[in-house]
Amino acid sequence: MSLLPLILQFVVMALAVSAVMAIAWFIQRRTGATGWIDVCWTFGTGLIACLASLVPVPPDGTASARQIVVAILVAIWSLRLGGHLLLRTCKAGDDPRYRDLIDQWGATASRRMFLQLQRRRQLVCSWQSRSRSPHIIRAPNLGLRI
């Protein structure tokens, strides 16, 4: 596998996660409810990871069984956690961690929250790129059948 497609995939994922976190910041600013940040993060990261797990598509045009299983597991995680956070946000609205940061930051809270969420994007992308590193992609056949 060439390094260029992995770099391109990383850049696309980074831009997608950055857009998701910008949307989360916008929704939080519009509604005033900080709980929406984690809801957006969970569903957005889940969607991006599901799509990324299906890349690269083999030459025959169909994803491998392993890729499909990973996509399904990520979707289950995202829907389960995102659903829980969605219900919690609808009931409570605020996440105390983010509310404390906003209170501490005062007048600069909007700008600093945006930057904080973009830093979270960096963490997500670095984790996703490590999970797709070549030594994992070329894992030996352990005789496991899916």
C-alpha positions in Angstrom: 0.0 0.0 0.0 1.3 3.4 -1.0 1.8 6.1 1.6 0.0 8.8 -0.5 -3.5 7.3 -0.1 -3.1 7.1 3.6 -2.0 10.7 3.8 -4.9 11.8 1.6 -7.3 9.9 3.8 -5.9 11.5 6.9 -6.2 15.0 5.4 -9.8 14.3 4.4 -10.7 12.9 7.8 -9.0 15.8 9.6 -11.0 18.3 7.5 -14.2 16.4 8.1 -13.7 16.2 11.9 -12.8 19.9 11.9 -16.0 20.7 10.1 -18.0 18.6 12.6 -16.4 20.4 15.5 -17.1 23.8 13.9 -20.7 22.8 13.6 -20.8 21.7 17.2 -19.4 25.0 18.3 -22.0 26.9 16.1 -24.9 24.8 17.6 -23.6 25.4 21.1 -23.4 29.1 20.5 -26.8 29.3 18.9 -28.6 27.2 21.6 -26.5 28.0 24.6 -26.6 24.3 25.6 -23.1 22.9 25.8 -24.3 19.3 25.7 -24.7 19.5 22.0 -20.9 19.5 21.6 -20.5 15.9 22.6 -23.6 14.8 20.7 -22.1 16.3 17.5 -18.7 14.9 18.2 -20.1 11.3 18.8 -22.3 11.2 15.7 -19.7 13.0 13.5 -16.8 10.9 14.6 -18.9 7.7 14.2 -19.9 8.6 10.6 -16.4 9.6 9.6 -14.9 6.5 11.2 -17.5 4.2 9.5 -16.7 5.7 6.1 -12.9 5.6 6.8 -13.1 1.9 7.8 -14.5 1.1 4.3 -11.5 2.7 2.6 -9.5 1.6 0.6 -12.0 -0.3 -1.5 -10.4 -3.4 -3.1 -10.1 -3.5 -6.9 -13.2 -5.7 -7.2 -15.3 -2.8 -5.7 -16.6 -4.5 -2.6 -15.4 -3.9 0.9 -13.9 -6.9 2.8 -15.8 -8.6 5.6 -13.3 -7.1 8.1 -14.0 -3.6 6.9 -17.8 -4.2 7.1 -17.6 -5.6 10.6 -15.5 -2.6 11.7 -18.0 -0.2 10.2 -20.9 -1.9 11.9 -19.1 -1.9 15.3 -18.3 1.8 15.0 -21.9 2.6 14.0 -23.2 0.7 17.0 -20.8 2.5 19.3 -21.7 5.9 17.8 -25.5 5.3 17.8 -25.5 4.0 21.4 -23.3 6.7 22.9 -24.8 9.5 20.7 -28.3 8.4 21.6 -27.5 8.5 25.3 -25.9 11.9 25.0 -28.8 13.2 22.9 -31.3 12.2 25.5 -29.2 13.7 28.3 -28.8 16.9 26.4 -32.5 17.2 25.6 -33.2 16.8 29.4 -30.4 18.8 30.9 -29.0 20.9 28.1 -25.6 21.7 29.7 -22.5 19.7 30.2 -20.9 20.9 33.4 -17.4 20.5 32.1 -17.9 22.9 29.2 -20.1 25.3 31.3 -17.2 25.6 33.8 -14.8 26.4 31.0 -17.1 29.0 29.6 -17.5 30.6 33.0 -13.7 30.6 33.6 -13.0 32.1 30.2 -15.4 34.9 30.5 -15.5 37.3 27.5 -13.0 35.2 25.5 -15.1 32.0 25.9 -16.5 31.8 22.3 -13.1 32.0 20.6 -11.4 29.7 23.2 -14.2 27.1 22.9 -13.8 27.0 19.1 -10.0 26.5 19.5 -10.6 23.8 22.2 -12.9 21.9 19.9 -10.4 22.1 17.1 -7.8 20.6 19.4 -10.2 17.7 20.1 -10.2 17.2 16.3 -6.4 16.8 16.4 -6.7 14.1 19.0 -9.4 12.2 17.1 -7.4 12.3 13.9 -4.2 11.2 15.5 -6.0 8.3 17.0 -7.6 7.3 13.8 -4.4 7.6 11.8 -2.6 5.3 14.3 -5.4 2.8 14.0 -4.9 2.6 10.3 -1.1 2.4 10.4 0.6 0.0 7.9 1.6 -2.6 10.5 -2.1 -3.0 11.5 -3.2 -3.1 7.9 -0.8 -5.9 7.1 -1.6 -7.9 10.1 -0.7 -11.6 9.8 -3.5 -14.1 9.0 -4.4 -15.6 12.3 -6.8 -18.0 10.8 -9.8 -16.1 12.0 -12.8 -16.3 9.7 -15.5 -13.7 9.6 
